[in-house]
Amino acid sequence: MSLATKELVLRSHFELKTAILKWFPRHMNRGMREMMQTLRKVDCLVEVHDSRIPFDWMREMMQTLRKVDCLVEVHDSRIPLSGRNKDLIRRLSSLKPHILILNKSDLMDIRYQRRIKERFQSEDSNSRCIFVDSLNPNTRVNGFPEILPTIIEVIRDSDRFNREDFNGFNLMVMGIPNVGKSTIINKLRNTNLRVSGKATTTGAIAGVTRSVLERIKINANPPVYLYDTPGVLEPRIDKGLETIMRCAVCATLSDQLIGYKTIADYILYWLNRHNNHRYVKLLGLDTPSDDITEVLVKGSVYLQNIVEHKSLEKGQMVKRPDVEHTAQQFVTAFRKGQLGRVMLDDDLFK
């Protein structure tokens, strides 16, 4: 849906209006150099870590990999290139067959599915790519019936699969936070074993899974087991601000870290550049705008998101638009597909 954009002036590129993300990789090299220089003056190194993951999960994952027949990577289909740690995946898949499951296919622009598969196959001819919608119960369209047969086929075709003591196929599932890894595991288990409940924790917050779990059985005949890996595997975001923001839009980075207003600003920027002005109706605007402050203020009034606070000048309670809440509603609407199917990485396929 497009509206007249005669007076709409688009930004040529996206810029942050606030300082965020100081821990990102572009700062890490400098930080590491400074730390190594300072280390010469230090007498003792004190490490602080999360008590819920006291062991080196990467070492644990590499040890578990020896028992695994296939590596199953889960990622968000709206960002098939952004955020994937391709160096780590390439390193692991050189040892084991590799399946890429692109989840949330109901939210992606389906015109890109063929191009994604072709690109993935060109990078690794021995791998497979499957599109799924983990929240759709309809097996005719959700892609789940394709997963296990494809995995078993890839394993059996592999030169590395030659075990005389065969007692089932072992899979390792990995991916960056909040791409639907645990949901896919639970659905495979519940569907194939006809059981209920959750074998692994799910949630809408990035990084719910904290450590490598025990082997989870997801199929009886043939026996198929899998290991779920930590949700602390961070997105690969050293490709610039666009990659950071695309991961943030898809909630693979913490909303609290980035901020809803910043995420909403990038969504507005992306929608306008793709001539998608459905947000105008959502937020009750008269015309499209590329000014996030204007959009959120007018949207707050339209949605009646008003808060009261005490004015220091007047000494009394005054009302103002709750732009933070409106930004959150805007981001949620985009993530749920209410503003249309998208391919955030479309420029990477040109």
Summary of the structure (lengths in Angstrom):
residues: 350
radius of gyration: 23.0
end to end distance: 23.3
largest distance: 81.9
contacts: 1022
relative contact order: 0.15
helix: 39%
strand: 13%
